[in-house]
Amino acid sequence: MAGQNFITHSIVCCLLIVGSTDAANAQRRNKPLAAVQKQPLFHVNDTLPVVGSMAKVGEKQMNKGLVNSAINALSGQAVGVNVVTNGQDRMAMLTSVRVRGTTSLTGGNDPLVLIDGVSCDLATLSTIYPADIESFTILKNAAETSKYGSRGASGVIEVKTRRGNGSKFQIYYDGAVGFDVVYKRLRMLNAAEYISAAKALGLDYVDKGYDTDFQKEIVRTGFVNSHHVAFSGGGEKSNYRASLGYVRGQTVIKNKDYNNFMAKLDISQLAFDEKLKIDFGVFGSSQQDEKIFDIQALSYSTAAMNPTLSFHKVGSGWQRNGTASQIAPTEPLLFERNDEKNLTFNSHLQLSLQLPYDLQLSALGSYSYTSTENAKFAPTWVWAQGLAYRGERKTEEMLGNISLDWKHRWGTNDLSATVLAEYQKKKLAAFWTQVKGLSNNNFGYNNLGTASDRPYGGTGSSYADPSLASFMGTVTYTLLDRYTLNLTTRADGSSMVGKDHTWGFFPSISATWNMKKENFLRNYDPISLMNIRTGYGRSGNLGGISSYLTLKQFVPVGLISHNGTPTVTMGTLRNSNPDLRWEVRSTFNIGTDLGLFNNRLLLTAEYYYSKTTDMLYEYDVPVPPFAFDKLLANIGSMSNSGFELGVGVVPISKKDMELNININMAWQKNKLLSLNGKHNGREMTAPDITSIGGMNGAGFHGGYNNILYQIVGQPLGVFYLPHCKGIVDNGYGHNKYDIADLNNDGIIDLSDHGDRYIAGQATPKMTLGSNISFRYKDFDLSLQMNGAFGHKIFNGTALSYLNMSNFPDYNVLAEAPERNIVDQNVTDYWLENGDYLNLDYLTIGWNTPVRNRFISSLRVSFNINNLATITGYSGLTPIINSYVVDNTLGIDDKRTYPPYRTYSIGVSIKF
């Protein structure tokens, strides 16, 4: 039945929305061929991101709603790219980004980010103002990412920022003001219903005389405003562009604000008779974010608190149910602090010199610095002794490379070659300290010296300086402008792997056939574009390895008295493994691009299969001979496969009217193939079934509360649950879950190897991104939709709040007394379809006719973000973590940030 529902949803999506986000908007800048009396050909070179496996998202394809994060501008626009959003962090708007899913168990699943050729991380990308970005290019196949070696093992996001264009001096301004409004809350018992239910059940309860909606008390109308100014100019041989941006906002949660200031400068210069090109860029940002200390603790308290208690302090303290040990008073939780400040500096210099004999010599040098400060404070009202923490992580990265390119054409032959040498050095330093026993709550985390308790292990520091050296060669040959063959090989040498495995060699090959230029299609007008492409390549991944894992590490392990003096003892931290090596991912892909009716209809399709071998995993080992019972080793394997489809159509294209309808879809399948094998002659095994995530809270202590599992032979993150046949009377006047005896042994066994079955997967089988845009004269409308299908969500929030066994200590949903369930066993009863289609944003714009000697264009827009969600899921929202494999994957357990909708007005002026 689940499979039928998934297929039905997929077909419905295909029928309802025709087009492709990657293909559609790209056709807006098309121009008719001047001297040909026929339909205009829609050019695809720089404006059609969907053609080819390298997805390019340009200015017209980026999200048009209130977008304060560069990553959010990309969400839903590129097939196979999933942005995991997190409502509580409006600045970054992400937990992580996945390109074609998860390919490793231990790490290294985030894509490489390159900003104007300089490597950085997702956090740095999130600080760049979207208006500074010209385009994103997503590299997904090994044949494409091979030029970046191990750094691009999980995909590459190339970001090209705007530059000066050598024209007259211009000034640009972009600004927006918006409001966030919470539109949905859990319907818990109010005070009168709470008292009535307790009386009806004959239970003792606490009544302090208030009627408090704690969910409403912690929220407010959020506010966000953003401003961005850019200056550009130059001449024939030089140009520049400078920009400043500022974002400030108040979240819908009280006492939680954020801001981001950024500055960027880029200069280009031609010299020596235009043979030398110099590109210089510098970028800096300061981002501050006041995060929630513990989203689950806050959400749990607001929903389950006795509604007859006061939200505010009464007398000298806050009211609470003494027997509700799992929740703290709600208002003091808002005084907890979890503040983060990110300082980023990024600079680069690139020189390109044209040499004789069709040669070009290029050199790139870059320096990046990132400082992340984290400060936490928990007052004594919440923690018995209080807690204060300060920490800082600093990262310096230096990268230099030099390359020589050669291109030559003779007759019908084109040949190009590149050789490259590169060196990357990182320095990672961290310091942290934590104290308890706060004398008062007035200092927060700003005066750690006032604390009386400095627990052992609460203060520490770390340092690492990994390096990576690389050499690459690539050759591309094209015959008759139709047949293209590319060969690439790259060697990466890392300081983090074992000395016998320092170097990894990663070759790739790809081929493209431009069928449109064949004689049998050249003059066939209905087909305007037709390519077939394929490729195979290998890449290395070091994301699961940190520095020094191949060496014995000595760290502080205790404190003793030696000759009357406190002395720190040193010892090893874990088993070292000098045989650690590269994870290797091999990828095959084959695809096609098709343009019909002068590219009014465009399609792209691609199938891929990848296999990760020598996968890192932590294994149980005997003690002795090992000093510890865990060892990180390269043994396991995993596969990823999928099919990607993009369709774009332009039904209307006239001077005063244009309509683009488009969609991209991706089907993806992941499978954990094996974990067992031999390591240095020793047979290493790991459990076939391992729990990843489960429930917590009142009553979930030591029980069989595991929900999400890692099972060999299955996709990563499957629900392995007892089966509930229905709701039955428990014999005491209440209801319970009727659990099936799946192995028919006469005993209901809820353990991991008992009466459980694989009930579904947490990651979507299919994802969808769609955009419909319409223009009439100077007015335009754009609707962005994102969806996910074929996965499940465990509604642990409903399981907890419908359970009457903890009532009235903990409040329950309004429907709970009538349903009368006194049971909180984990079963598939609360496993629901996670399918959804989210109307991500709606934008209505007006390009005003204002033109004068100072203003060349003026645009005004009205935007609604998170317009609506179409879903059958009964929880607050189905848009939870469905991609990143951790203990929250697919589990809705009392931690959902209040769903909110944003209304904003934007202005763009070009002077």
Beta strands, then each sheet from edge to edge (+ up, - down):
strand 1: 55-58
strand 2: 81-84
strand 3: 96-99
strand 4: 112-115
strand 5: 118-120
strand 6: 133-139
strand 7: 156-161
strand 8: 170-182
strand 9: 222-234
strand 10: 238-250
strand 11: 257-271
strand 12: 276-291
strand 13: 337-355
strand 14: 359-378
strand 15: 387-410
strand 16: 413-438
strand 17: 451-453
strand 18: 459-464
strand 19: 467-479
strand 20: 483-494
strand 21: 503-514
strand 22: 527-541
strand 23: 554-562
strand 24: 565-572
strand 25: 583-596
strand 26: 601-620
strand 27: 630-653
strand 28: 657-674
strand 29: 677-679
strand 30: 682-684
strand 31: 689-694
strand 32: 706-711
strand 33: 718-721
strand 34: 724-729
strand 35: 735-739
strand 36: 757-761
strand 37: 766-776
strand 38: 779-789
strand 39: 792-795
strand 40: 831-833
strand 41: 836-848
strand 42: 857-871
strand 43: 891-892
strand 44: 900-910
sheet 1: 1+ 6- 7+ 4+ 5-
sheet 2: 2+ 3-
sheet 3: 17+ 16- 15+ 14- 13+ 12- 11+ 10- 9+ 8- 44+ 42- 41+ 38- 37+ 28- 27+ 26- 25+ 22- 21+ 20- 19+
sheet 4: 17+ 16- 18+
sheet 5: 23+ 24-
sheet 6: 29+ 30-
sheet 7: 31+ 32- 33+ 36-
sheet 8: 34+ 35-
sheet 9: 40+ 39- 43-
end
